[in-house]
Every structure is written in C-alpha cells, then in structure tokens.
Amino acid sequence: MAATAQSDLNEHILAFPYPVEVDLSYRMVHSVNGAESGLGRTVSISRSRVLFRPPAPLPQDQEIELDISWPARVHGQFILQVHVLGMTAGTENGCTAVRILHYVVRPRG
C-alpha cells in the first residue's frame, strides 16, 4: 500500500469512535469481477464511516451497498436494518473501511 493510501486509511480507522460488532451483507455495485457480494461483521461505525471484516480484501474506491443488522433488539431479535450506500476507502489487517454516501434505517423484514 502506498504511503498516501496508508495515511488515508489510518485517518479513516481513527475516525471510528463506536465499536459495534454486528452481522452485515455487502454487494459491490459495479464489480469488475461480476457480482461480488458476501457476508461480514462490523468492527466499528461512525456517522460517516463503517469498518468491517469481509471474507477477502475488497478493491478500493468502489461503490458498495451494506445491509447492517442494527443492534437494537426486542425479545432478542434485531428489529432494524441500516442500508448503506458507500465507497470502499481501503483495506488493512482484514478490515475494509467504507465512506458512507447515503443511508436509510428501516424495519427488518
């Protein structure tokens, strides 16, 4: 990773003030390798970024959609889901940073 990309990623990682570990699914919007999607787990979330662990590194500067099970529960069940449209900002130590462009909170259905 180039020095500039490394410092940018470090800034992204330092901007994650809320450690939240929940399941998510992701889909690369315009994948050059076909439909790239999968499951992961968040590491931390802020109002502008999500840091998560996908099963394999994801390309940088690509549009991505995340569906995150929000950690509000009723009777032990997640009741909300956050749908995020964002851009991958880099990968380090098995984690991918995503810059949030838009999000919607909705009931889990």
Secondary structure, DSSP 8 states (H G I E B T S, - for coil): --HHHHHHHHHHHHT--EE---EEEEEETT-TTS--EEEEEEEEE-SSEEEEE-SS---SS-EEEEEEEEEEEETTEEEEEEEEEEEEEEEETTEEEEEEEEEEEEE--
